[in-house]
Amino acid sequence: MELAAPAFRRYLLLLAQEHLEFRLPEISSLLSLCGGKFSGEQEIRVNSPFWILNIPSEEMARGLMKRTVCAKSIFELWGHGRSEGELYASLKNYPVDKMLPYLQSDSTYKVHIHTFNKTLTQAQKIKKIDALEFLPFKGKVNLKNPEHIFWILEDYGMNPNNVPEEPFHLYFGRWIADGQRELIESYSVKKRHFIGNTSMDACLSFIMANHGRVKPNDVVYDPFVGTGGLLISSAHFGAYVCGTDIDYNTIHGLGKASRKNQKWRGPDENIRANLRQYGLEKYYLDALVADSSRPIWRKGMLFDAIITDPPYGIREATRRTGSQKEAVKSVERSTENHIFVSSNYHLSDIFFDLLKFAAEYLVMGGRLVYWLPIYRPEYTEEIIPRHPCLKLISNCEQMLSSHTSRRLITMEKVKEFKLQLSWACGCAGHHSNKTSALC
């Protein structure tokens, strides 16, 4: 797919080769957030690290790169082809008036070579750069701090065991901006003050915020907040964040630590401390002890996005509040003698309640982003939970084992919530029909 507009400039997007299924929904969501959109007129090679996009302006291209963690860099594309001859012909056809502002005699530049799936010698690189002498470069070469950086990018395919002599695709362009890949390291869970058994990987946390189109001054909610990892990525993008969790100890930073060689959590291990660690405390609204199956909120559309990782019984048990009369019950106590009774919370009920809550409490156009566990041999798209008020935007798989995976589901509220008849929710092989809401 490509952005549709005949007069738009072409840009080359260089993507990271991880979380491949998540890249297109992230880029599509961010383009729509910036005012652009995808069309189905031309296909992108989904697994390739090189995508050609038509984008209305350089400003929009820069806006995209200020958010994405799936893309490494973006370039104004001056030429491309399947051989060196095609590339040079394409460059000669590129309008000179669009080149000249970056080739002036009082400017500095350098040329960088990037190859995918092959390593070139320094001599080979110099030869490729020298072959561009037909371009009207008038400035001076500055390898350390140039005003303009031009890239030659070569794609040698996806098979490391069968690397061709010549590239399948060649590109030449002017570097515009880098993505936000450095956030993965700077927000690494390994360096975080307060973590739990299920704290979300930093890269996936930012992907979820981008799928949710989180923007400054939004209110983002996580009904299964845990240690607050998903709040951090949304707060980084300027959203105000809040959450709930049934686990009193986690919300208050009490009990046993999750880190190796640490028995108990310290006095300042809590969600607020995590946001303070990254200078984001001003975006923290609160985290409450509450049962997501029994909403505590006043009626009305409260949240711009709901981004969450529901418990599905692998590393954390699924629970909801119950009563002494229920057959299955357990009593838990914290160091402050906080007592509550909990019962089993079936997967089908978790997702039924989550979709109903999102339909009722999201603003129009707001997004729900959540993980759905899957048993792969029995997976079909029919088991994805649905709601009349919510439109499925994307469905991306993360493999966990040969038989299990989890899918990142993104849905958008497209209809007003009204309490009426029953609707069916099918998830993970379970189906439940309940009196609830239509739109």
C-alpha positions as CSV (number, residue, x, y, z in Angstrom):
1,M,0.0,0.0,0.0
2,E,1.1,3.6,-0.6
3,L,-0.2,7.0,0.3
4,A,-2.4,8.2,-2.5
5,A,-1.9,11.6,-4.0
6,P,-0.4,12.2,-7.4
7,A,1.5,15.4,-6.5
8,F,3.0,14.1,-3.3
9,R,6.8,13.6,-2.9
10,R,8.1,10.1,-2.6
11,Y,9.9,9.1,0.6
12,L,11.9,6.0,1.4
13,L,11.3,4.5,4.8
14,L,14.0,2.3,6.3
15,L,12.5,-0.1,8.9
16,A,13.9,-2.3,11.7
17,Q,13.6,-6.0,11.0
18,E,11.7,-6.9,14.2
19,H,8.0,-7.2,15.0
20,L,7.3,-7.3,11.3
21,E,3.5,-7.6,11.6
22,F,3.4,-4.6,13.9
23,R,5.1,-2.1,11.5
24,L,2.3,-1.4,8.9
25,P,-0.4,-0.7,11.6
26,E,2.1,1.5,13.5
27,I,3.0,3.6,10.4
28,S,-0.6,3.7,9.2
29,S,-1.8,4.9,12.6
30,L,0.9,7.6,12.9
31,L,0.3,8.8,9.4
32,S,-3.4,9.2,10.2
33,L,-2.5,11.0,13.4
34,C,-0.4,13.4,11.3
35,G,-3.2,14.0,8.8
36,G,-2.2,11.4,6.1
37,K,-3.6,8.1,5.2
38,F,-2.9,4.8,3.4
39,S,-4.7,3.6,0.3
40,G,-4.7,0.2,-1.3
41,E,-3.5,1.4,-4.8
42,Q,0.1,0.0,-4.5
43,E,1.4,-2.7,-2.2
44,I,4.3,-2.4,0.2
45,R,6.6,-5.4,0.5
46,V,5.5,-6.0,4.1
47,N,8.6,-8.0,5.2
48,S,11.1,-5.8,3.4
49,P,13.0,-3.1,5.3
50,F,12.5,-0.6,2.5
51,W,9.1,1.0,1.9
52,I,8.3,3.8,-0.6
53,L,5.6,6.2,0.7
54,N,4.0,9.2,-0.9
55,I,3.7,11.9,1.8
56,P,2.3,15.4,1.4
57,S,5.1,17.2,3.1
58,E,8.5,16.9,4.7
59,E,6.9,18.2,7.9
60,M,4.6,15.2,8.0
61,A,7.5,12.9,7.4
62,R,9.4,14.4,10.3
63,G,6.2,14.1,12.5
64,L,6.1,10.4,11.7
65,M,9.7,9.9,12.7
66,K,9.2,11.7,16.0
67,R,6.9,8.8,17.0
68,T,7.8,5.6,15.3
69,V,9.9,2.9,17.0
70,C,9.5,0.5,14.0
71,A,11.3,2.7,11.5
72,K,15.0,3.7,11.6
73,S,15.1,6.5,9.1
74,I,13.3,8.3,6.4
75,F,14.7,9.8,3.2
76,E,13.5,12.1,0.4
77,L,13.7,9.6,-2.5
78,W,15.6,11.0,-5.5
79,G,15.9,7.8,-7.4
80,H,15.6,4.0,-7.3
81,G,15.9,1.0,-9.6
82,R,16.6,-2.7,-9.9
83,S,20.1,-2.2,-11.2
84,E,22.7,0.6,-11.1
85,G,21.7,1.6,-14.6
86,E,18.1,2.0,-13.6
87,L,19.1,4.0,-10.5
88,Y,21.3,6.4,-12.4
89,A,18.6,6.9,-15.1
90,S,16.0,7.6,-12.3
91,L,18.4,10.1,-10.7
92,K,18.9,11.9,-14.0
93,N,15.1,12.2,-14.4
94,Y,14.7,13.7,-10.9
95,P,13.9,17.5,-11.2
96,V,17.1,19.5,-10.8
97,D,15.2,22.3,-9.1
98,K,14.4,20.0,-6.2
99,M,18.0,19.0,-5.9
100,L,19.7,22.3,-6.1
101,P,18.8,23.7,-2.6
102,Y,20.9,20.9,-1.1
103,L,23.8,21.0,-3.5
104,Q,24.9,24.7,-3.2
105,S,28.6,25.7,-3.2
106,D,28.3,27.1,0.3
107,S,26.9,23.9,1.8
108,T,28.5,20.7,3.1
109,Y,27.5,17.1,2.6
110,K,28.5,13.5,2.8
111,V,27.3,10.2,1.1
112,H,26.6,7.2,3.3
113,I,26.1,3.6,2.0
114,H,23.7,1.2,3.6
115,T,23.3,-2.4,2.5
116,F,20.8,-4.9,3.7
117,N,22.0,-8.6,3.9
118,K,25.4,-7.9,2.6
119,T,28.7,-6.2,3.7
120,L,30.7,-4.2,1.3
121,T,34.4,-3.4,1.4
122,Q,35.6,0.2,1.7
123,A,36.8,0.0,-1.8
124,Q,33.5,-1.1,-3.1
125,K,31.8,1.7,-1.2
126,I,34.1,4.4,-2.7
127,K,33.5,3.0,-6.2
128,K,29.7,3.4,-5.8
129,I,30.1,6.9,-4.4
130,D,32.4,7.9,-7.3
131,A,29.8,6.6,-9.8
132,L,27.5,9.5,-8.7
133,E,29.8,12.2,-10.1
134,F,27.1,13.1,-12.7
135,L,25.1,14.6,-9.9
136,P,25.6,18.4,-9.6
137,F,27.3,18.5,-6.2
138,K,28.9,21.9,-5.6
139,G,29.4,21.9,-1.9
140,K,32.3,20.6,0.2
141,V,32.6,17.1,1.7
142,N,32.3,17.1,5.5
143,L,32.3,13.6,7.0
144,K,31.9,14.8,10.7
145,N,29.2,17.4,10.6
146,P,27.6,17.9,7.2
147,E,24.6,20.0,6.5
148,H,23.1,17.4,4.2
149,I,23.5,13.6,4.2
150,F,22.8,11.5,1.1
151,W,22.3,7.8,1.3
152,I,22.8,4.9,-1.2
153,L,20.7,2.0,0.0
154,E,20.9,-1.5,-1.5
155,D,18.6,-4.4,-0.8
156,Y,20.2,-7.9,-1.3
157,G,17.1,-9.8,-0.3
158,M,15.9,-11.7,2.8
159,N,17.9,-14.9,2.5
160,P,21.3,-14.7,4.3
161,N,22.2,-18.2,2.9
162,N,21.8,-17.1,-0.7
163,V,23.1,-13.5,-1.1
164,P,23.2,-12.4,-4.7
165,E,26.1,-10.6,-6.3
166,E,24.0,-7.6,-7.3
167,P,21.2,-6.0,-5.2
168,F,17.5,-6.6,-6.0
169,H,16.7,-2.9,-5.4
170,L,18.8,0.3,-5.2
171,Y,17.8,3.6,-3.7
172,F,19.3,7.1,-3.4
173,G,17.9,9.9,-1.2
174,R,18.4,12.8,1.1
175,W,18.3,11.9,4.8
176,I,15.4,13.6,6.6
177,A,15.1,12.2,10.1
178,D,15.7,9.2,12.3
179,G,13.0,7.3,14.2
180,Q,12.8,6.8,18.0
181,R,14.6,3.5,18.3
182,E,16.7,4.9,21.1
183,L,13.6,4.9,23.3
184,I,13.9,1.1,23.5
185,E,17.1,1.3,25.3
186,S,16.5,4.4,27.4
187,Y,13.1,3.0,28.7
188,S,14.4,-0.6,29.0
189,V,12.7,-2.6,31.7
190,K,16.1,-3.7,33.0
191,K,16.8,-0.1,34.1
192,R,13.3,0.6,35.5
193,H,12.7,1.3,39.1
194,F,9.5,-0.8,39.6
195,I,8.8,-4.0,37.6
196,G,6.7,-7.1,37.9
197,N,6.6,-10.5,36.3
198,T,4.6,-9.2,33.3
199,S,6.1,-5.8,32.8
200,M,5.8,-5.0,29.1
201,D,8.9,-4.8,26.9
202,A,9.7,-1.1,26.1
203,C,9.5,-1.5,22.3
204,L,6.1,-3.2,22.5
205,S,4.8,-0.5,24.9
206,F,5.6,2.3,22.5
207,I,4.2,0.3,19.6
208,M,0.9,-0.1,21.6
209,A,0.8,3.7,22.3
210,N,1.3,4.4,18.6
211,H,-1.3,1.9,17.5
212,G,-3.6,3.7,20.0
213,R,-2.7,7.1,18.3
214,V,-1.9,8.5,21.7
215,K,-1.3,12.3,21.5
216,P,-0.5,15.2,23.9
217,N,-3.3,15.9,26.5
218,D,-5.1,12.7,25.8
219,V,-6.4,10.7,28.8
220,V,-5.2,7.1,28.6
221,Y,-6.5,4.3,30.9
222,D,-5.1,0.8,31.6
223,P,-7.7,-1.4,33.5
224,F,-5.0,-4.0,34.3
225,V,-2.3,-1.6,35.1
226,G,0.1,-3.8,37.1
227,T,3.4,-1.9,37.5
228,G,2.3,0.7,35.0
229,G,4.6,0.0,32.1
230,L,2.0,0.9,29.5
231,L,1.3,4.2,31.2
232,I,4.9,5.2,30.8
233,S,4.9,5.0,27.0
234,S,1.7,7.0,26.7
235,A,3.0,9.6,29.2
236,H,6.2,10.0,27.1
237,F,3.9,11.1,24.2
238,G,2.3,13.7,26.5
239,A,-0.9,11.9,27.6
240,Y,-2.3,11.9,31.1
241,V,-2.4,8.4,32.4
242,C,-4.3,6.4,35.0
243,G,-5.1,2.8,35.7
244,T,-6.7,0.2,38.0
245,D,-5.7,-3.2,39.2
246,I,-7.3,-5.8,41.5
247,D,-3.9,-6.5,43.1
248,Y,-3.6,-4.2,46.2
249,N,0.1,-5.1,46.7
250,T,1.1,-4.2,43.2
251,I,-0.7,-0.9,43.2
252,H,0.9,0.1,46.5
253,G,4.3,-1.4,45.7
254,L,4.2,-3.9,48.5
255,G,5.3,-7.6,48.9
256,K,8.0,-9.6,47.2
257,A,10.2,-8.1,44.5
258,S,10.4,-9.5,41.0
259,R,14.1,-8.8,40.6
260,K,16.7,-11.5,41.1
261,N,18.6,-11.3,44.4
262,Q,16.0,-8.9,45.9
263,K,13.5,-10.3,48.4
264,W,11.1,-7.4,49.1
265,R,10.2,-4.3,47.2
266,G,11.7,-1.1,48.4
267,P,9.8,1.9,50.0
268,D,9.9,3.8,46.7
269,E,9.0,1.0,44.2
270,N,5.6,2.1,42.8
271,I,4.0,3.3,39.6
272,R,4.5,7.0,40.5
273,A,8.2,6.4,41.1
274,N,8.4,4.8,37.6
275,L,7.0,7.9,35.9
276,R,9.2,10.2,38.1
277,Q,12.3,8.2,36.9
278,Y,11.6,9.4,33.4
279,G,10.5,12.9,34.3
280,L,6.9,12.1,33.5
281,E,5.3,12.4,37.0
282,K,3.2,15.4,35.9
283,Y,1.2,13.2,33.5
284,Y,0.3,10.7,36.3
285,L,-3.3,11.0,37.4
286,D,-3.6,8.0,39.7
287,A,-3.8,4.2,40.0
288,L,-6.7,2.6,42.0
289,V,-7.4,-0.8,43.5
290,A,-10.4,-1.9,41.6
291,D,-12.0,-4.8,39.8
292,S,-12.2,-4.2,36.0
293,S,-15.4,-6.3,35.8
294,R,-17.2,-3.8,38.1
295,P,-16.5,-0.3,36.6
296,I,-16.2,2.4,39.2
297,W,-16.4,5.3,36.8
298,R,-19.3,7.8,36.3
299,K,-21.2,7.3,33.0
300,G,-19.9,9.1,30.0
301,M,-17.0,9.1,27.5
302,L,-13.9,9.6,29.6
303,F,-10.9,8.1,27.8
304,D,-9.1,8.9,24.5
305,A,-7.4,5.5,24.5
306,I,-7.6,2.3,26.6
307,I,-4.2,0.4,26.3
308,T,-3.8,-2.8,28.3
309,D,-2.4,-6.2,28.7
310,P,-5.1,-8.3,30.4
311,P,-4.1,-11.2,32.6
312,Y,-4.5,-14.6,30.9
313,G,-3.2,-17.0,33.5
314,I,0.3,-17.7,32.2
315,R,2.5,-15.6,34.5
316,E,-0.3,-13.9,36.4
317,A,-3.6,-15.4,37.5
318,T,-6.9,-14.0,36.3
319,R,-9.0,-12.8,39.2
320,R,-12.0,-10.6,40.0
321,T,-13.7,-9.8,43.3
322,G,-16.2,-12.3,44.6
323,S,-18.1,-13.2,47.7
324,Q,-17.8,-15.6,50.6
325,K,-20.7,-17.7,49.1
326,E,-18.8,-18.5,45.9
327,A,-17.4,-22.0,45.7
328,V,-14.0,-20.9,44.4
329,K,-12.5,-18.2,46.6
330,S,-9.2,-17.1,48.1
331,V,-8.2,-14.6,50.7
332,E,-5.2,-12.4,50.3
333,R,-3.6,-10.1,52.9
334,S,-1.1,-7.3,52.4
335,T,1.3,-6.0,55.0
336,E,-1.4,-3.5,56.0
337,N,-4.0,-6.3,56.6
338,H,-6.0,-5.3,53.5
339,I,-8.4,-8.2,52.9
340,F,-10.5,-9.0,49.9
341,V,-12.1,-12.2,48.4
342,S,-11.4,-13.1,44.8
343,S,-12.8,-15.7,42.4
344,N,-11.7,-17.0,39.0
345,Y,-12.2,-14.7,36.1
346,H,-12.7,-16.6,32.8
347,L,-10.9,-15.4,29.6
348,S,-14.2,-15.0,27.8
349,D,-15.5,-12.8,30.6
350,I,-12.4,-10.7,30.7
351,F,-12.6,-9.7,27.0
352,F,-16.4,-9.4,27.1
353,D,-16.1,-6.9,29.9
354,L,-13.2,-5.1,28.3
355,L,-14.9,-4.5,25.0
356,K,-18.1,-3.4,26.7
357,F,-16.2,-1.0,28.9
358,A,-14.3,0.4,25.9
359,A,-17.6,0.9,23.9
360,E,-19.1,2.8,26.8
361,Y,-16.2,4.9,28.1
362,L,-14.0,5.7,25.0
363,V,-14.6,8.9,23.2
364,M,-15.7,8.7,19.5
365,G,-12.6,7.8,17.5
366,G,-10.8,6.6,20.6
367,R,-8.9,3.3,20.4
368,L,-8.7,0.1,22.4
369,V,-5.4,-1.7,22.2
370,Y,-5.0,-5.0,24.0
371,W,-3.3,-8.5,23.9
372,L,-5.3,-11.6,23.1
373,P,-3.8,-15.1,23.9
374,I,-4.1,-17.6,21.1
375,Y,-3.7,-21.4,20.8
376,R,-2.3,-21.4,17.2
377,P,-3.6,-24.8,15.9
378,E,-7.2,-23.7,16.6
379,Y,-6.9,-20.0,15.7
380,T,-9.3,-18.4,13.2
381,E,-10.2,-14.8,12.9
382,E,-13.8,-15.6,14.1
383,I,-12.5,-15.9,17.7
384,I,-11.4,-12.3,17.8
385,P,-13.9,-10.5,20.2
386,R,-16.2,-8.1,18.5
387,H,-18.5,-5.3,19.6
388,P,-21.0,-3.3,17.4
389,C,-19.5,0.0,18.6
390,L,-15.9,-1.0,17.9
391,K,-14.2,-1.4,14.5
392,L,-11.2,-3.8,14.2
393,I,-8.2,-1.8,12.9
394,S,-5.4,-4.3,13.2
395,N,-4.5,-7.8,14.4
396,C,-0.8,-8.6,14.8
397,E,0.7,-11.8,16.1
398,Q,3.7,-12.2,18.4
399,M,4.8,-15.8,18.5
400,L,5.4,-17.3,22.0
401,S,6.0,-20.9,21.0
402,S,5.2,-23.3,18.2
403,H,1.6,-23.7,19.6
404,T,1.0,-20.4,21.4
405,S,1.0,-16.7,20.6
406,R,-0.6,-13.5,21.5
407,R,-2.2,-11.0,19.2
408,L,-2.2,-7.3,19.6
409,I,-5.7,-6.2,18.8
410,T,-6.5,-2.5,17.9
411,M,-10.1,-1.4,17.7
412,E,-11.6,2.1,17.2
413,K,-14.9,3.4,18.6
414,V,-17.1,4.2,15.6
415,K,-20.7,4.3,17.1
416,E,-22.3,5.7,20.2
417,F,-22.9,3.3,23.0
418,K,-26.5,2.4,23.9
419,L,-27.7,-0.2,26.5
420,Q,-30.0,-2.6,24.6
421,L,-30.1,-6.2,23.8
422,S,-27.5,-9.0,23.9
423,W,-24.5,-9.5,21.6
424,A,-22.0,-12.4,21.2
425,C,-18.4,-12.3,22.2
426,G,-16.2,-15.1,21.1
427,C,-12.6,-15.3,22.3
428,A,-9.9,-17.9,22.7
429,G,-12.4,-20.7,21.8
430,H,-15.1,-19.5,24.3
431,H,-18.4,-17.9,23.4
432,S,-20.7,-16.0,25.8
433,N,-24.0,-14.3,25.1
434,K,-24.8,-11.7,27.7
435,T,-27.3,-8.9,28.1
436,S,-25.2,-5.8,27.3
437,A,-24.9,-3.0,24.7
438,L,-25.5,-2.3,21.1
439,C,-24.8,0.9,19.2
